[in-house]
Amino acid sequence: MKVAFPAQMRRIDGLIIERGVPSMLLMENASRSVLEEVLKYLSVKEVAILCGGGNNGGDGYAVGRLLLNAGKTVSVIECYRPSTPDTIFNASLFVSLGGRIHRFEEGTAESLLSRADMIIDSVFGTGFHGELQGKVAELVEYGNGLKSIKLAVDIPSGVSGFDGSVRGVAFRADKTVTFGAGKVGHYLHPGRDYCGEVVVRSEGFSREILDGQLDSSVIDEELVLKLLPERPVDSHKGTYGSVLVVGGSEIYTGAPFLSALGALRSGCGIIYTYTPPGAAVVIRNNLPEAIAVVGKGSHIFRDDLDAIVELAKKADSIVIGPGIGRDEETVETVLELIKIFSKSRMVLDADGLYALSKDLTVLSHTEDILLTPHPGEFRRLGGGETGLKSLMDFCEKFRCRVILKGSSSVLCNPDGKLSINIAGTTGLAKGGSGDLLSGTIGSFAAQTGDLERAAILGMYFMGKAAELSDESDASNTASSIGKEYSRVFSCLVEGARGEKHGIGT
């Protein structure tokens, strides 16, 4: 599903208006979309609408008029005076058809909210930035504490449409009705928590214009089915590529096993691992399908380089870092490996990222690398910042791809294109999940030859496997989730409704 940044949505609105669609018609389409969602709540008889001064407020006045026509009791609370032509017109039309606008100074806002079955937030749209202030902030906070149904128009006031950030108070909606396309801020935390169910309505929006302007997406089943590699009947293990996982240390013996497990369960044909002896024992005892090559010491160091390089000649993608540790010799070796494999498809994870933080200049030599940091690791790479803007700036500066892992993981490419993964559960908030992900991505990179495609598939598979698992979130583990990949494949087959997508069973 395509998603938009607020600036992109403004440009889309402008292009549609330039093509001859009146802005007033766009507002009317939006308000009718909201009306249809409100009418789904059969118990709602009385509605209170918070209206701002811009076009988001205009949507609210138009919704109020339509609800009056539908026989609902409507109270509109003017949070800011109407300031745009379309908003002024719709406010006037609401009054002329029997509506009443209540202003802050009347002191009735709280009582109107308290008796409403539904509160509609139409104060600020997706262009909002900053923090709700004064009486508006107090009123939103008061409304949040009520038991009424809450619906936001376009985006909850107080939530950034750019990155989902919230400073101070924000409207907490049960449902958000947005227009044209979902906004990035709807799907990133903490904004995602404030939006409730997001309903995207695109009446009046040209599909040609939307497709031409938008490149970022929320990862869904439709996208995954397009990207999933085929599994032809006349195939063999070499058809599905090979992955090399380099990692492990005296302390972290399980991490490379989890990466290898992710690679195997997501369809890779051959898995090689290069680890110290302790990690090799774990792999050999738990994953006999992997070819576990033993390193020369208790951690990866320079004497391992020749053997790793030789093994990498057999691999279609390389995963470096799971459990590799922070020994000074290991850090130097990882940096050397990044240079050696500069032209290879490479996933850098865990303490491989720690090594990279010691010399970011090595990224300038790489052609096809993916970094998979969690916020703490990215903070080290990005100079202390972890926000979306910092992520996009980093990818542009170093011309690389990065997955910033979290409850909504985000893949960003050098051109600022985002792929947002919202699949997953708190069962992934465990040690080892990142290792499983890196191996899964390495597997899909080996199968498809496309690291960006692999990253999207890897994020979705791990999140969806957690959702499909019979284990409780609290009890789930990375190794258990990896074993659920079969269910994801089966679910995708079912979702394809019998059409040929080359995904087999």
C-alpha positions in Angstrom: 0.0 0.0 0.0 1.5 3.3 -1.1 1.9 6.0 1.6 2.6 9.7 1.5 4.6 12.3 3.3 2.6 15.5 4.0 4.5 17.5 1.5 3.8 14.9 -1.2 0.1 15.0 -0.3 0.0 18.7 -0.7 1.6 18.4 -4.1 -0.9 15.7 -5.1 -3.8 18.0 -4.0 -2.3 20.8 -6.1 -1.9 18.6 -9.2 -5.5 17.4 -8.9 -6.8 20.9 -8.6 -4.6 22.0 -11.6 -6.3 19.3 -13.6 -9.7 21.0 -13.0 -11.1 19.3 -9.8 -12.3 22.1 -7.5 -10.8 22.1 -4.0 -14.4 22.4 -2.7 -15.2 19.1 -4.4 -12.2 17.4 -2.7 -13.4 18.7 0.7 -17.0 17.4 0.0 -15.6 14.0 -1.0 -13.6 13.8 2.2 -16.5 14.8 4.3 -18.8 12.2 2.7 -16.1 9.5 3.4 -16.1 10.5 7.0 -19.9 10.5 7.1 -20.0 6.9 5.8 -17.6 5.8 8.6 -19.6 7.6 11.3 -22.9 6.0 10.1 -21.4 2.6 10.7 -21.7 3.2 14.4 -25.5 2.6 14.8 -25.5 3.7 18.5 -24.2 7.2 17.7 -26.9 9.8 18.0 -25.0 12.9 19.2 -21.7 14.0 17.8 -19.3 16.7 18.9 -16.8 18.0 16.3 -13.6 19.9 17.1 -12.8 22.2 14.2 -9.6 24.0 13.3 -9.2 27.1 11.1 -7.6 25.4 8.1 -9.0 23.0 5.6 -9.0 20.1 8.1 -11.5 22.3 10.0 -13.4 22.8 6.8 -13.8 19.0 6.5 -15.2 19.0 10.0 -17.8 21.7 9.2 -18.9 19.8 6.1 -19.2 16.6 8.1 -21.3 18.4 10.6 -23.7 19.6 7.9 -24.0 16.0 6.5 -24.6 14.6 9.9 -27.4 17.2 10.5 -28.9 16.0 7.3 -28.7 12.4 8.5 -30.7 13.3 11.6 -27.9 13.4 14.1 -27.5 15.9 16.9 -24.3 17.9 16.1 -22.3 20.3 18.2 -19.4 22.0 16.5 -16.7 23.5 18.7 -14.6 26.2 17.0 -11.0 25.8 18.2 -9.7 28.3 15.7 -11.5 30.8 13.5 -12.0 29.6 9.9 -9.1 31.0 7.8 -9.3 29.5 4.3 -12.0 30.2 1.7 -13.3 26.6 1.7 -13.4 26.4 5.5 -15.2 29.8 5.8 -17.8 28.7 3.2 -18.4 25.3 4.9 -18.7 26.9 8.3 -21.3 29.4 6.9 -23.2 26.6 5.1 -23.3 24.6 8.3 -24.9 27.5 10.2 -27.3 28.4 7.4 -28.7 24.8 7.4 -29.4 24.9 11.1 -26.1 24.1 12.8 -24.6 26.1 15.7 -21.0 26.8 16.2 -19.8 26.9 19.9 -16.8 29.0 20.7 -14.2 28.5 23.4 -15.2 31.6 25.3 -18.7 30.3 25.8 -17.3 27.7 28.3 -19.5 24.9 27.0 -16.9 22.8 25.2 -16.4 20.2 28.0 -20.1 19.7 28.6 -20.7 19.2 24.9 -18.0 16.6 24.7 -19.1 14.8 27.8 -22.6 14.1 26.5 -21.6 13.2 22.9 -21.6 9.5 21.8 -18.8 10.4 19.3 -16.1 13.0 19.3 -14.6 14.0 15.9 -11.2 15.6 15.8 -10.9 18.0 12.8 -8.5 20.5 14.2 -5.2 19.9 12.5 -4.3 17.9 9.4 -1.2 16.0 8.3 0.8 19.2 7.9 0.8 19.7 11.7 4.1 20.0 13.5 5.0 21.1 17.0 2.9 20.7 20.0 -0.8 21.3 20.9 -1.1 24.4 23.1 -3.4 26.0 25.6 -7.1 25.4 25.6 -6.9 23.1 22.6 -4.5 20.8 24.4 -6.7 20.8 27.5 -9.8 20.0 25.5 -8.1 17.2 23.6 -6.8 15.7 26.9 -10.3 16.0 28.4 -11.9 14.3 25.4 -9.3 11.5 25.6 -10.5 10.7 29.1 -14.1 10.2 28.0 -15.7 6.9 27.0 -17.2 8.2 23.8 -16.1 6.8 20.4 -13.3 9.0 18.9 -12.7 9.5 15.2 -10.0 11.6 13.6 -10.2 13.4 10.3 -7.0 12.7 8.3 -4.8 12.3 11.3 -5.2 12.8 15.1 -4.3 16.3 16.1 -0.9 16.4 17.8 0.5 13.6 15.6 3.1 14.4 13.0 2.1 13.2 9.5 5.8 13.1 8.6 7.1 10.6 11.2 4.3 9.9 13.7 6.1 11.8 16.5 4.0 13.3 19.3 5.1 16.1 21.5 2.9 16.5 24.6 -0.9 15.8 24.1 -2.5 14.2 21.0 -6.0 13.1 20.2 -6.4 9.4 20.8 -8.7 8.0 18.0 -10.5 4.7 17.7 -10.5 5.3 14.0 -8.8 7.7 11.6 -10.2 8.4 8.1 -7.6 9.8 5.8 -7.7 10.8 2.1 -5.9 9.8 -1.0 -3.3 7.7 0.7 -2.2 6.7 4.1 0.5 9.0 5.6 3.8 7.8 6.9 2.9 9.2 10.4 -0.1 6.9 10.6 2.1 3.8 10.7 5.1 4.8 12.9 5.0 4.8 16.6 4.0 6.6 18.7 1.5 8.1 16.2 0.3 4.6 15.2 -1.0 4.1 18.7 -3.1 7.3 18.4 -4.6 6.6 15.1 -6.6 3.4 15.9 -7.9 1.8 12.7 -6.8 3.7 9.7 -9.3 3.9 6.8 -7.9 5.2 3.5 -10.5 6.8 1.2 -9.4 7.9 -2.3 -12.6 9.2 -3.9 -11.7 12.1 -6.3 -8.0 11.2 -6.3 -6.4 10.3 -9.7 -4.7 6.9 -9.5 -2.3 8.1 -12.1 -1.2 11.1 -10.0 -1.0 9.0 -6.8 1.1 6.4 -8.5 3.3 9.0 -10.1 4.0 10.9 -6.9 4.3 8.1 -4.3 7.1 5.5 -3.9 7.0 4.7 -0.2 4.9 1.8 1.0 3.5 0.0 4.0 4.4 -3.7 3.4 1.3 -5.8 2.8 0.4 -9.2 1.4 -0.2 -7.8 -2.1 3.3 -6.3 -2.2 4.9 -9.5 -0.8 3.2 -11.7 -3.4 4.7 -9.6 -6.1 8.2 -9.8 -4.6 8.3 -13.5 -3.5 10.7 -15.6 -5.6 9.3 -18.4 -7.7 10.0 -22.0 -6.9 9.9 -23.8 -10.3 9.2 -27.5 -10.3 12.4 -28.4 -12.1 14.6 -26.8 -9.4 17.5 -27.9 -7.2 19.3 -26.5 -4.2 21.5 -24.3 -6.4 18.4 -22.7 -7.8 17.7 -21.0 -4.4 21.1 -19.6 -3.8 23.6 -19.8 -1.0 24.2 -17.7 2.1 27.4 -17.3 4.2 26.9 -16.2 7.8 30.0 -14.9 9.5 29.7 -14.4 13.2 29.8 -15.9 16.7 32.2 -15.6 19.5 33.1 -17.3 22.8 30.1 -15.6 24.5 27.6 -15.4 21.7 27.3 -19.0 20.4 23.6 -19.0 19.4 23.4 -15.9 17.2 24.8 -17.3 14.0 22.6 -20.4 14.4 19.5 -18.2 14.5 20.7 -16.4 11.3 21.3 -19.8 9.6 17.9 -20.9 10.8 16.2 -17.9 9.3 18.1 -18.5 6.0 17.1 -22.1 5.8 13.4 -21.7 6.8 12.9 -18.9 4.3 13.9 -21.0 1.3 17.6 -20.7 0.7 19.3 -23.7 -0.9 22.6 -23.8 0.8 23.8 -22.2 4.1 27.4 -21.8 5.1 28.5 -20.5 8.5 31.9 -19.4 9.6 32.2 -19.2 13.3 34.5 -19.9 16.3 34.3 -23.5 17.6 31.7 -23.0 20.3 29.2 -21.5 17.8 29.9 -24.2 15.3 29.0 -26.8 17.9 25.6 -25.2 18.4 24.9 -25.0 14.6 26.0 -28.6 14.0 23.9 -29.9 16.9 20.8 -28.0 16.0 20.9 -27.4 12.3 22.6 -30.3 10.5 21.5 -28.9 7.1 24.0 -26.0 7.5 27.6 -26.4 6.5 29.4 -25.1 9.6 33.0 -24.2 9.1 35.1 -23.7 12.2 37.3 -20.6 12.7 40.8 -20.5 14.1 40.2 -19.1 17.5 37.6 -18.1 20.2 36.7 -15.0 18.1 36.9 -13.9 14.5 40.3 -12.3 13.7 42.7 -11.6 10.9 43.9 -15.1 10.5 40.4 -16.1 9.5 40.3 -13.7 6.5 41.6 -16.1 3.9 39.2 -18.9 4.8 36.2 -16.5 4.9 37.1 -15.1 1.5 37.5 -18.5 0.0 34.1 -19.6 1.5 32.4 -16.5 0.2 33.2 -17.4 -3.3 30.5 -20.0 -3.0 27.9 -17.6 -1.6 25.3 -15.4 -3.3 25.0 -13.2 -0.2 26.9 -12.6 3.0 25.6 -11.9 6.5 28.3 -10.4 8.8 27.9 -9.7 12.5 25.5 -12.0 14.4 27.2 -12.7 17.8 30.6 -11.6 16.4 31.5 -9.6 19.5 33.6 -6.5 20.0 37.1 -7.7 20.4 39.5 -5.2 19.0 40.9 -7.8 16.5 37.4 -8.7 15.5 36.5 -5.0 14.8 39.5 -4.6 12.6 38.6 -7.9 10.8 35.0 -6.8 10.2 36.1 -3.5 8.7 38.5 -5.4 6.4 35.7 -7.8 5.3 33.5 -4.9 4.4 36.2 -3.6 2.1 36.9 -7.1 0.6 33.3 -7.7 0.0 32.5 -4.2 -1.3 30.9 -5.5 -4.5 29.0 -8.3 -2.8 25.4 -8.4 -1.5 26.0 -7.9 2.2 23.9 -7.7 5.3 25.6 -6.1 8.3 24.0 -6.7 11.7 24.6 -6.7 15.5 28.3 -6.1 16.5 29.2 -5.9 12.8 27.5 -2.5 13.1 29.6 -1.7 16.2 32.7 -2.3 14.1 31.3 -0.1 11.3 30.8 2.8 13.8 34.5 2.9 14.2 35.0 3.8 10.6 32.0 4.8 8.5 34.2 5.7 5.6 34.3 2.1 4.6 30.7 2.5 3.4 32.0 4.6 0.5 33.5 1.5 -1.0 30.4 -0.7 -0.8 28.0 -1.2 -3.7 25.2 -3.4 -2.2 25.1 -3.3 1.6 22.2 -3.3 4.0 22.5 -2.2 7.7 20.0 -3.6 10.2 20.4 -1.5 13.4 18.0 -1.2 16.3 17.6 2.4 17.7 20.6 2.0 20.1 22.9 0.8 17.3 21.7 3.5 14.9 22.3 6.1 17.5 25.9 5.1 17.5 26.0 5.2 13.7 24.0 8.4 13.3 25.7 10.7 15.8 23.1 10.3 18.6 19.9 10.7 16.6 17.3 8.0 15.9 14.4 9.9 14.2 13.1 9.3 10.7 14.8 12.4 9.3 18.2 11.2 10.7 17.6 7.8 9.1 16.9 9.4 5.7 19.8 11.8 5.9 22.2 8.9 6.8 21.0 6.8 3.9 21.4 9.7 1.5 24.8 10.7 2.8 26.3 7.2 2.7 24.3 5.9 -0.3 23.2 2.8 1.6 20.1 1.0 2.7 19.2 0.8 6.4 16.4 -1.1 8.3 15.8 0.8 11.5 14.2 -2.0 13.6 11.4 -1.5 16.0 7.7 -2.1 16.5 7.2 -0.5 13.0 10.5 -1.3 11.3 11.5 1.0 8.4 13.6 0.3 5.4 15.1 3.4 3.8 17.0 3.5 0.6 19.5 6.2 -0.6 16.7 8.1 -2.4 14.5 8.3 0.7 12.0 5.6 -0.4 10.6 4.0 2.7 9.1 0.5 3.2 7.3 0.2 6.5 6.6 -3.1 8.2 3.7 -3.2 10.6 3.5 -7.0 10.9 4.7 -8.4 14.2 4.0 -8.8 17.9 5.8 -8.2 21.2 7.0 -11.8 20.9 9.8 -10.3 18.7 11.0 -8.2 21.6 13.5 -10.9 22.5 17.2 -11.5 22.1 17.9 -13.3 18.8 15.2 -11.7 16.7 17.7 -9.5 14.9 19.8 -12.5 14.1 16.9 -14.4 12.7 16.0 -11.3 10.5 19.5 -10.9 9.1 19.6 -14.5 8.0 16.2 -14.3 6.5 17.1 -11.2 4.5 20.4 -12.9 3.4 18.4 -15.9 2.2 16.0 -13.8 0.1 18.9 -11.8 -1.3 20.5 -15.0 -2.4 17.3 -16.2 -4.0 16.3 -12.9 -5.7 19.6 -11.1 -6.3 18.0 -8.0 -5.0 18.8 -6.7 -1.5 16.0 -4.2 -1.2 13.4 -6.8 -2.3 15.0 -9.2 0.2 14.8 -6.7 3.0 11.0 -6.2 2.5 10.4 -9.9 2.4 12.5 -10.6 5.4 10.8 -8.0 7.6 7.3 -9.2 6.6 8.1 -12.9 7.0 9.5 -12.5 10.5 6.6 -10.2 11.6 3.9 -12.4 10.1 5.4 -15.5 11.5 5.2 -14.0 15.0 1.5 -13.1 14.4 0.7 -16.7 13.2 2.5 -18.4 16.0 0.5 -20.4 18.6 3.0 -19.4 21.3 2.1 -16.5 23.5 4.0 -13.3 22.9 5.6 -13.5 26.3 6.8 -17.1 25.8 7.8 -16.9 22.1 11.4 -17.1 21.0 13.3 -16.3 17.8 13.9 -20.0 17.1 10.2 -20.7 17.5 9.2 -17.9 15.2 11.7 -19.0 12.6 10.0 -22.4 12.5 6.7 -20.6 11.7 7.9 -19.4 8.3 6.1 -22.4 6.8 2.8 -20.9 7.9 3.6 -17.6 6.2 4.2 -19.4 2.9 1.0 -21.3 3.3 -0.9 -18.1 4.2 0.4 -16.4 1.1 -0.6 -19.3 -1.0 -4.1 -19.0 0.4 -4.1 -15.3 -0.1 -3.3 -15.7 -3.8 -6.7 -17.4 -4.2 -5.5 -20.0 -6.5 -3.7 -17.7 -8.9 -0.3 -18.6 -10.2 2.3 -16.6 -8.2 5.1 -19.2 -8.3 5.2 -19.6 -4.6 4.3 -23.3 -4.3 3.5 -25.1 -1.0 
